[in-house]
Amino acid sequence: MNLAQSEGLISGYGNGRFGPDDPVTIGQAVTIVLRLMGYGEEDVGPFWPQDYLSKGTDLGLLEGVRTQADAAMTRGEAALLLYVMLQSNCKDGASYVEKLAHTTVSDAVLLQNDDTSPSGEVHTAQVYAGNSGLTWYTQDTALPDTLLNRRGTLLLNESGAVSGFLPDESTVRTLSLAEAKADRLVDESGANYTLSSAVTLVLDDTVTTYGEAWYELDGRETVTLYYSASGSVNLVTASETKRYDGAVLTGYYENVLPNASNPTSITLLGETYPVAEEGVSALAQFRVGDRITVSFNGSGEIVDACSPSERSAVMIGLVTETGNSCSVALSNGLTASGSCSDTTFAVGDLVRVSASSLGTLSLSQVSAGTSSAALQVAERTLGSTPLAEDVVLYDRVGKTHAVQITLEDLPVDSVPASDILYTAANSAGEIDVLVLDDVTGDAYTYGIFSSGTKTEGNGTMQVTNRTVAVENSAGLSQECLTGTAVPDGQVGGLVPSSDGRVAGLLVLEEVEDVSRSAFDGTDTVTLSGAAVPISDEVQVYNTDNGQWITLAQAKAYTDTFTVYYSGTLGTDAKVRVILTQSPS
C-alpha cells in the first residue's frame, strides 16, 4: 500500500485513512487502472468517481463490469478489468502489456511449458508464432498448464526469458481424433472439419502443411484447431503419438507379410498392423491360424506377442458397421472387423468382442448393473478401487448407443453407483472401462428440433405418427418416431433408439440477452451469476441469415445472444446451443 501511494495510484479517503481491509469499490478500481495507464485528473476531469467511470467506459475498460461506483468489486470483475487493461493502449499510445515486458511475441501459440529444447535445455516453453516458426524459450516464470494450446501474446524479459503470457479470445477447438483424411478431420462423434491443404500443421517439432503431412496424424489422440477472426482454420497442432500405447488385442493370426519368420506386418481381427523391430522375434514363434495376443506402441506398431494363456485382452467398443460383416471401434483406439452371424446389433451399440474363429467376430451386449460403489472423480477411484491411468469411459442413454468421454467431461465430483452401468478391470485389478447412464448429456445430438409426421402401412391399416429430428451444423439428424408433440423450432437434444424411435429427448434451458462480455473466450459464459462451461461441440446459429457458424463468427457479428444449456446452473450446467440476437 505504501508503494501504491508513493506511485500516485491511491490517495486514501482524504483524512489520512486508507482502509486496507475495506472492500475495493468499482470506482476505486477503475481509478487505479486509469492511473496505471497514465491518465491523471487533467485527462479525466475533476469529479470523482463519475468522470473516472465515464473515461473507463469510453476506453472500453468496463465491458462486463458494473458501473455502480460504490459497489464492491467482485474477483471476476477485477479479472475482467485487468484483462481488458492489459490489451488496451495507455495514454501515450503504447500497449499496456508492452510496459510489462522488454519484448513481446504476438500471435503466439503455447504448445509446451515443460519441454526440452533441441540444444538440450530443459523446462523450456515451446511456442509457435507464424513466420517465426517454432521457438524454445527459457522461463523466468513457469507458465501454468491452463495456458497450454492457447493463442495470445508472449511476454519476454531483458534476457529473452518468458515472464508471462496473455491469451486472446480467438477460437481454439481440441478434437478427439477418429480419422484424418486429405481434406478433413473426423472426430469421435462423427463430426467433420474441412481443411485446406495449405493450413499450417505443427507436428511434434516440425512445421509443415496439412496437405503435405495429414496422413501422419494417424495414431494421434487429439488434434487442436485454431480459427482466424473470419472463422476459418489457419493452424492445426497434434498430440504426441501415444494413442495406441499399451493397447492389446487377442485374436486369430490371419495373414503376414512377407513371411512368418520375419514379419513386417500382420493381419489380426480384420485389420493389418505394422510390426516394430522389437516385435519381430516375439511374433516369429507364431504362424497364421494361431490364436495370439499382441501389444502396441503409441504409433500402432506391434511390439510384443504372446499366447492368450499368458495374457488375454478385454475388448470393448462401439459398433460402427453392421450386417454379415461388422466393425467395432474398440476402447483402446484400434478396430476389430470380420464376419458376424449376429445381425441384431446397431451402429453405436456398446459390445464385448472376441474372435470365435479365423475372420469371424463374436459380439455380446455389455451388461448393466455391475457396480455397487460410487465413482469419485478427483480421487480417480471406484469405491476403494483405483482407476487405471488409461481408463476408458462411455456415457449412454438407456440401452441406446454410447459416446466415449473423459473424466474431465464429468460435471460432478461423484457419480453414484446407480448411474454406473458397467465396469471392467485390467490384470492389475484397476478399473479400465466404465459405462455411465446419461451423466454428462454428451450422448445427445443438440440443435433445433424439426417436427413432422410419418405415415406407415397400406389402405385402412395406415398409421400416422409424430416424428422429430435435430438440425445443426452437421445437417438434419435421423428422423425419429415420437409419441410426444415437440414444437418445431424448439432448441434441445435428441437420442435415437436402434429401432428409429426417440430414446431420449431433452429441451434445453434458455437465457436471453446474454452480452458478448459475459463470455470468457470459448471456455465459459456467465449466466445468472454462474460460470457455465461451453461444450466443445457447441452449436452456434445466426438467426438473421439461417446459417450455422462458429462462436468467433457469432461474437464478431453481434454483441447479444440467446444461450441454451443442459443441467442445472451452479452444478452440472453446460452450454450446448447459442443463437445470435439481432444487433441493436
C-alpha positions in Angstrom: 0.0 0.0 0.0 2.9 2.3 0.7 4.3 1.7 -2.7 0.9 2.3 -4.4 0.6 5.6 -2.5 4.1 6.7 -3.4 3.5 5.9 -7.1 0.3 8.0 -7.0 -2.1 5.2 -7.6 -4.1 5.6 -4.4 -4.6 8.6 -2.2 -6.8 7.2 0.5 -10.0 8.8 1.9 -8.5 12.3 2.2 -8.4 12.2 6.0 -5.2 10.2 6.4 -7.0 6.9 6.3 -6.7 4.2 3.6 -8.9 1.4 4.9 -6.7 -1.6 3.8 -9.4 -4.1 5.0 -12.3 -2.3 3.2 -13.7 -3.8 0.0 -12.4 -2.2 -3.1 -15.2 -0.4 -5.0 -15.6 -0.3 -8.7 -14.9 3.4 -8.7 -11.7 2.9 -6.8 -10.5 0.1 -9.0 -11.2 2.0 -12.2 -9.3 5.0 -10.9 -6.3 2.8 -10.1 -6.3 1.3 -13.5 -6.6 4.7 -15.3 -3.6 6.0 -13.2 -1.7 2.8 -14.2 -2.4 3.7 -17.8 -1.0 7.2 -17.3 -4.2 9.2 -17.0 -4.5 11.9 -14.5 -7.2 14.4 -13.3 -6.3 16.7 -16.2 -7.2 13.9 -18.7 -10.3 12.6 -16.9 -12.0 15.5 -15.1 -12.3 16.9 -11.6 -15.4 14.9 -10.5 -14.7 11.6 -8.8 -15.8 8.9 -9.3 -18.2 9.9 -12.1 -15.5 11.3 -14.5 -13.3 8.2 -14.0 -16.2 5.8 -14.7 -17.0 7.8 -17.8 -13.4 7.7 -19.0 -13.2 4.0 -18.3 -16.4 3.4 -20.3 -15.0 5.4 -23.2 -11.9 3.3 -23.2 -13.8 0.1 -23.1 -12.4 -0.9 -19.7 -15.8 -1.6 -18.2 -17.1 -4.3 -20.6 -18.7 -6.9 -18.4 -18.2 -4.8 -15.2 -21.0 -3.0 -13.4 -20.9 0.8 -13.5 -22.1 1.4 -9.9 -19.2 3.4 -8.4 -19.8 2.4 -4.8 -20.4 -1.3 -5.5 -17.8 -3.7 -4.1 -15.9 -5.2 -7.0 -16.0 -9.0 -7.3 -13.0 -11.1 -8.2 -14.5 -11.9 -11.6 -15.0 -8.2 -12.3 -11.4 -7.4 -11.2 -10.1 -10.1 -13.5 -12.1 -8.7 -16.5 -11.0 -5.2 -15.8 -7.3 -6.1 -15.6 -7.6 -8.4 -18.6 -9.0 -5.6 -20.8 -6.4 -3.1 -19.4 -3.6 -5.5 -20.5 -5.0 -5.4 -24.0 -5.5 -1.7 -24.1 -3.3 1.2 -25.1 -2.1 3.7 -22.5 -2.3 7.4 -22.6 1.0 7.5 -24.6 -0.4 5.2 -27.2 1.7 2.2 -26.2 0.0 -1.2 -25.4 0.0 -1.7 -21.6 1.2 -5.2 -21.9 4.3 -3.9 -23.6 5.1 -2.0 -20.5 5.3 -5.3 -18.5 7.8 -6.9 -20.8 11.1 -6.0 -22.5 9.8 -7.5 -25.7 6.6 -9.4 -26.8 5.8 -12.1 -29.3 2.3 -11.6 -30.8 0.0 -14.3 -32.3 2.0 -16.9 -30.3 0.6 -20.4 -29.5 1.9 -22.1 -26.3 2.5 -25.8 -27.2 4.6 -26.9 -24.3 5.5 -25.4 -20.9 8.0 -28.0 -19.8 9.8 -29.1 -22.9 13.5 -29.9 -23.7 14.9 -27.7 -26.5 16.9 -29.0 -29.4 20.0 -27.8 -27.7 19.2 -29.9 -24.6 17.9 -27.1 -22.3 15.1 -28.4 -20.0 11.9 -26.8 -18.7 11.6 -24.5 -21.7 8.4 -23.2 -23.3 7.8 -24.4 -26.9 6.0 -21.7 -28.9 4.8 -21.4 -32.4 4.4 -17.9 -33.8 3.7 -17.7 -37.5 6.7 -16.7 -39.6 9.0 -17.2 -36.6 8.1 -20.9 -36.6 8.9 -23.0 -33.5 11.0 -21.4 -30.8 12.1 -22.7 -27.3 12.3 -20.1 -24.5 13.7 -20.4 -21.1 11.2 -19.4 -18.4 11.7 -16.7 -15.8 8.2 -17.6 -14.7 6.9 -21.1 -15.4 3.6 -20.8 -17.3 0.6 -22.8 -15.9 -0.9 -25.8 -17.7 -4.2 -23.9 -18.2 -2.5 -21.8 -20.9 -1.4 -24.7 -23.0 -2.7 -24.7 -26.6 -3.9 -21.1 -26.2 -3.0 -18.3 -28.6 -2.0 -14.9 -27.4 0.9 -12.6 -26.6 4.1 -14.0 -25.1 6.0 -11.6 -22.7 9.8 -11.8 -22.5 12.2 -10.1 -20.1 15.5 -8.4 -20.9 17.2 -11.8 -21.0 14.7 -13.2 -23.5 13.2 -15.5 -21.0 9.4 -15.9 -20.6 7.9 -13.6 -18.0 4.2 -14.1 -18.8 1.6 -15.0 -21.4 -1.7 -13.1 -22.2 -4.2 -15.3 -24.1 -6.5 -13.7 -26.6 -10.1 -14.7 -27.4 -9.6 -16.5 -30.7 -11.5 -19.8 -31.1 -9.5 -22.9 -30.2 -11.1 -26.4 -30.5 -9.5 -29.7 -29.5 -10.9 -32.8 -31.1 -10.6 -36.5 -30.1 -9.4 -37.7 -33.4 -11.1 -40.7 -35.1 -9.8 -40.3 -38.6 -7.6 -38.0 -40.7 -8.4 -37.6 -44.4 -6.8 -35.5 -47.2 -9.5 -32.8 -47.0 -10.9 -33.1 -43.5 -10.6 -34.4 -39.9 -13.3 -36.6 -38.3 -13.7 -36.6 -34.6 -15.1 -39.5 -32.4 -18.6 -38.1 -32.6 -18.5 -38.3 -36.4 -18.4 -34.6 -37.0 -16.3 -33.5 -40.0 -13.9 -30.5 -40.1 -13.0 -29.5 -43.6 -9.4 -28.2 -44.0 -7.5 -26.6 -46.8 -4.3 -28.3 -47.8 -2.4 -25.0 -47.2 -3.3 -24.8 -43.5 -0.2 -24.8 -41.3 0.3 -28.1 -39.4 2.7 -28.3 -36.4 3.6 -32.0 -35.9 5.9 -32.7 -33.0 8.9 -30.4 -33.7 8.1 -29.9 -37.4 6.2 -27.1 -39.2 4.6 -28.3 -42.4 1.2 -28.0 -44.1 -1.9 -30.2 -43.8 -1.7 -31.2 -47.4 1.8 -32.5 -47.0 1.5 -34.5 -43.8 -2.2 -35.1 -43.0 -1.6 -38.9 -43.0 1.0 -38.6 -40.2 -1.9 -37.7 -37.9 -2.8 -41.4 -37.7 -2.1 -42.5 -34.1 -2.6 -39.1 -32.6 -5.1 -39.0 -29.8 -6.1 -35.4 -30.2 -5.7 -32.5 -32.7 -6.3 -28.8 -31.9 -7.8 -26.4 -34.5 -7.1 -22.7 -34.3 -9.5 -20.3 -36.0 -8.9 -16.9 -37.5 -11.2 -14.0 -36.8 -13.2 -14.8 -40.0 -13.9 -18.3 -38.7 -11.6 -20.4 -40.9 -9.0 -22.8 -39.5 -5.4 -21.4 -40.0 -3.4 -23.7 -37.8 -3.6 -27.4 -36.7 -1.5 -29.0 -33.9 -1.5 -32.6 -32.7 -0.7 -34.5 -29.6 2.2 -37.0 -29.4 1.8 -40.5 -30.8 0.5 -42.1 -27.6 -2.9 -43.1 -28.9 -2.3 -46.8 -29.0 0.5 -47.0 -26.4 -0.1 -50.2 -24.3 -3.2 -51.3 -26.4 -3.7 -55.1 -26.5 -5.6 -57.3 -28.9 -6.4 -61.0 -28.8 -7.5 -62.8 -32.0 -6.5 -65.1 -34.8 -3.3 -64.6 -36.8 -5.0 -64.1 -40.2 -2.1 -63.1 -42.5 1.5 -62.0 -42.7 3.9 -60.1 -44.9 6.5 -61.1 -46.2 6.6 -64.3 -44.1 6.1 -65.5 -40.5 9.8 -65.8 -39.8 10.5 -62.1 -40.5 7.1 -60.3 -40.3 6.8 -56.6 -41.3 3.0 -56.6 -41.0 0.3 -59.0 -39.8 -3.5 -59.1 -40.0 -5.4 -59.6 -36.8 -9.2 -59.1 -36.3 -9.6 -58.0 -39.8 -7.0 -55.2 -39.7 -3.4 -55.1 -40.8 -0.8 -53.7 -38.5 2.9 -52.9 -39.0 5.5 -54.7 -36.8 8.1 -52.7 -35.0 11.7 -54.1 -34.9 11.4 -55.1 -31.3 8.3 -57.2 -32.0 9.7 -59.4 -34.8 11.3 -62.1 -32.6 8.2 -62.4 -30.4 5.9 -62.9 -33.5 8.3 -65.3 -35.2 7.2 -68.1 -32.8 3.6 -68.0 -34.2 2.1 -69.0 -37.5 -1.0 -68.0 -39.5 -4.1 -69.6 -37.9 -2.7 -69.4 -34.3 -4.6 -67.5 -31.7 -2.4 -64.8 -30.2 -2.3 -61.7 -28.1 -0.3 -58.7 -29.4 0.7 -55.3 -27.8 1.2 -52.0 -29.5 3.3 -48.8 -29.1 1.9 -45.3 -29.5 2.1 -45.3 -33.3 0.1 -48.5 -33.7 3.0 -50.8 -34.3 3.1 -54.3 -32.8 6.0 -54.6 -30.2 5.2 -57.9 -28.5 3.3 -61.1 -28.9 2.3 -64.0 -26.6 -0.1 -66.8 -26.2 -3.6 -65.9 -24.9 -2.9 -68.3 -21.9 -0.3 -65.8 -20.8 -2.3 -62.7 -21.4 -5.8 -62.1 -22.9 -7.3 -58.7 -23.9 -10.7 -57.5 -22.7 -12.1 -55.9 -25.9 -15.0 -53.5 -25.6 -16.1 -50.9 -28.1 -18.8 -49.2 -30.2 -20.3 -50.9 -33.3 -19.5 -48.8 -36.4 -20.7 -51.2 -39.2 -23.4 -53.9 -39.0 -24.6 -56.8 -41.2 -22.8 -60.0 -42.1 -19.6 -58.1 -42.0 -19.2 -55.8 -39.0 -16.7 -53.4 -37.4 -16.2 -52.3 -33.8 -14.2 -49.2 -32.7 -12.5 -50.6 -29.6 -11.9 -48.6 -26.4 -8.1 -48.8 -27.0 -8.5 -46.8 -30.2 -8.0 -49.9 -32.5 -10.6 -51.6 -34.7 -11.9 -55.1 -34.9 -13.6 -56.3 -38.2 -14.9 -59.6 -39.5 -17.9 -61.6 -40.4 -20.6 -61.8 -37.8 -23.5 -64.2 -37.6 -25.5 -62.0 -35.1 -27.1 -59.1 -37.1 -29.2 -57.7 -34.2 -26.6 -55.1 -33.2 -27.0 -51.5 -34.4 -24.4 -48.8 -35.1 -23.5 -47.2 -31.7 -24.2 -50.3 -29.6 -21.6 -50.9 -26.9 -20.4 -54.5 -27.2 -17.8 -57.0 -25.9 -15.7 -58.5 -28.8 -14.0 -61.8 -29.2 -12.7 -63.8 -32.1 -14.7 -67.0 -32.4 -12.7 -68.3 -35.4 -10.4 -67.1 -38.2 -12.0 -64.0 -39.7 -15.1 -64.2 -37.5 -16.2 -62.0 -34.6 -18.5 -62.8 -31.8 -20.3 -59.8 -30.2 -22.2 -59.6 -27.0 -24.1 -56.8 -25.4 -22.3 -55.1 -22.5 -24.4 -56.0 -19.4 -25.6 -53.4 -16.9 -25.8 -53.1 -13.1 -22.4 -54.4 -12.1 -21.2 -51.6 -9.8 -22.0 -51.2 -6.1 -19.7 -48.3 -5.5 -19.7 -44.6 -6.4 -17.1 -43.1 -8.8 -15.0 -40.4 -7.1 -13.7 -38.2 -9.9 -11.0 -36.2 -8.2 -9.6 -39.3 -6.3 -9.9 -41.4 -9.5 -11.4 -44.3 -7.6 -14.5 -46.5 -7.9 -15.2 -47.1 -4.2 -11.8 -48.1 -2.9 -10.6 -49.5 -6.3 -8.3 -47.2 -8.3 -8.9 -46.3 -11.9 -6.3 -47.3 -14.5 -4.2 -44.5 -15.9 -5.7 -45.2 -19.3 -9.3 -45.7 -18.1 -11.9 -45.5 -20.9 -15.3 -44.1 -20.1 -18.6 -44.2 -22.1 -21.9 -42.4 -21.5 -25.1 -43.7 -22.8 -28.9 -43.0 -22.6 -30.7 -46.2 -21.5 -29.8 -49.0 -23.9 -29.0 -46.7 -26.9 -25.7 -46.1 -28.5 -22.9 -44.8 -26.3 -20.3 -41.9 -26.7 -16.8 -42.0 -25.4 -15.9 -39.4 -22.8 -13.1 -38.5 -20.4 -13.0 -37.9 -16.7 -12.7 -34.2 -17.4 -16.1 -34.3 -19.2 -17.8 -35.2 -15.9 -19.7 -32.2 -14.5 -19.9 -33.7 -10.9 -17.4 -34.7 -8.3 -19.1 -38.0 -7.6 -21.2 -40.4 -9.7 -23.5 -42.7 -7.7 -23.4 -46.4 -8.3 -27.0 -46.2 -9.7 -25.6 -44.2 -12.6 -22.8 -46.8 -13.4 -24.0 -49.4 -15.9 -20.8 -51.4 -16.3 -17.2 -51.8 -15.1 -14.2 -53.8 -16.2 -10.8 -54.3 -14.6 -7.4 -54.9 -16.0 -4.9 -57.6 -14.9 -3.7 -55.3 -12.1 -7.2 -55.0 -10.6 -7.6 -51.4 -11.7 -10.8 -50.2 -13.3 -10.1 -49.7 -17.0 -13.6 -49.4 -18.5 -16.6 -47.6 -17.1 -20.1 -47.2 -18.7 -22.3 -44.4 -17.2 -26.0 -43.8 -17.5 -26.6 -40.3 -19.0 -24.3 -38.4 -16.6 -22.8 -35.8 -19.0 -25.6 -35.2 -21.5 -23.0 -35.7 -24.3 -24.8 -38.6 -25.9 -27.5 -36.3 -27.2 -27.4 -34.6 -30.6 -28.1 -30.9 -30.0 -29.6 -28.3 -32.2 -33.1 -27.0 -33.4 -35.9 -29.5 -33.4 -37.7 -30.2 -36.7 -41.1 -31.8 -36.2 -43.2 -33.7 -38.7 -45.2 -36.8 -39.3 -44.7 -40.2 -40.9 -47.3 -42.5 -42.3 -46.8 -46.2 -42.5 -48.9 -49.1 -43.7 -51.4 -49.6 -46.6 -55.0 -48.8 -47.1 -57.1 -48.9 -44.0 -54.1 -50.1 -42.0 -52.2 -46.9 -42.3 -50.9 -45.3 -39.2 -49.5 -41.7 -38.9 -47.0 -41.0 -36.1 -45.3 -37.8 -35.0 -41.6 -37.5 -35.8 -38.7 -35.3 -34.6 -35.2 -34.7 -35.9 -32.5 -32.2 -34.9 -30.8 -29.7 -37.3 -27.4 -28.4 -36.5 -24.1 -27.7 -38.3 -23.9 -31.4 -39.4 -27.3 -31.1 -41.2 -30.6 -32.9 -40.3 -30.3 -35.9 -38.0 -32.2 -39.1 -38.2 -36.0 -38.7 -38.1 -37.3 -40.5 -35.0 -40.8 -41.6 -34.1 -42.2 -40.0 -31.0 -45.4 -40.1 -29.0 -44.7 -36.6 -27.7 -45.6 -33.4 -29.5 -42.3 -31.4 -30.0 -42.7 -27.8 -31.1 -41.0 -27.1 -34.4 -38.1 -24.8 -33.9 -37.6 -25.6 -30.2 -34.0 -26.0 -29.1 -32.8 -29.2 -27.5 -31.2 -32.6 -27.8 -32.2 -36.0 -29.2 -31.0 -39.6 -28.8 -32.4 -42.2 -31.3 -33.0 -45.8 -30.4 -31.9 -48.7 -32.6 -35.5 -49.1 -34.0 -35.8 -45.4 -35.1 -37.7 -44.1 -32.1 -36.9 -41.4 -29.6 -34.8 -42.9 -26.7 -34.0 -39.6 -25.1 -35.3 -36.1 -25.7 -34.1 -33.0 -23.8 -35.4 -29.5 -24.0 -32.6 -27.0 -23.1 -33.0 -24.2 -20.6 -32.8 -20.7 -22.2 -31.2 -17.4 -21.1 -31.8 -14.4 -23.4 -29.9 -11.1 -23.8 -26.5 -12.5 -22.9 -23.9 -10.0 -23.7 -20.6 -10.6 -25.5 -18.7 -9.6 -22.4 -20.3 -12.5 -20.5 -18.1 -14.9 -22.5 -14.7 -15.9 -21.2 -13.2 -16.7 -24.6 -14.7 -20.0 -25.8 -14.5 -21.8 -22.5 -17.2 -20.4 -20.3 -20.1 -17.9 -20.2 -21.6 -16.3 -17.1 -25.3 -17.0 -16.8 -27.3 -15.6 -13.9 -24.0 -15.2 -12.0 -22.8 -18.7 -12.6 -19.8 -19.5 -14.9 -21.0 -22.3 -17.2 -18.7 -24.3 -19.4 -19.3 -24.2 -23.1 -19.4 -27.6 -24.8 -16.5 -28.4 -27.3 -19.3 -29.3 -29.7 -21.4 -26.2 -29.1 -23.8 -25.4 -32.0 -24.0 -21.7 -32.9 -26.7 -20.4 -35.2 -27.1 -17.0 -36.9 -30.8 -16.3 -36.7 -30.6 -13.5 -39.3 -29.2 -15.5 -42.2 -30.1 -19.0 -41.1 -26.5 -20.3 -41.1 -24.6 -22.4 -38.6 -21.4 -20.6 -37.7 -18.5 -20.7 -35.2 -18.7 -18.9 -31.9 -15.9 -16.5 -33.0 -18.0 -15.6 -36.1 -21.1 -15.0 -33.9 -19.2 -12.7 -31.5 -17.9 -10.7 -34.4 -21.4 -10.4 -35.8 -23.4 -9.3 -32.8 -23.0 -8.4 -29.1 -26.1 -10.2 -27.8 -27.0 -13.8 -27.7 -29.6 -16.4 -26.5 -27.8 -19.2 -24.7 -29.2 -22.7 -24.2 -27.8 -25.1 -21.6 -28.4 -28.6 -20.2 -28.2 -29.4 -16.5 -28.6 -27.0 -13.6 -26.8 -23.7 -13.1 -24.2 -23.8 -10.4 -23.8 -27.6 -10.5 -23.7 -29.5 -13.8 -24.8 -27.0 -16.5 -23.1 -27.0 -19.9 -23.9 -24.7 -22.9 -25.0 -26.7 -25.9 -26.5 -24.2 -28.4 -26.1 -20.4 -28.9 -28.3 -18.3 -31.1 -27.5 -14.8 -32.2 -29.8 -11.9 -31.4 -30.1 -9.1 -34.0 -27.6 -6.3 -33.4 -29.1 -3.4 -31.5 
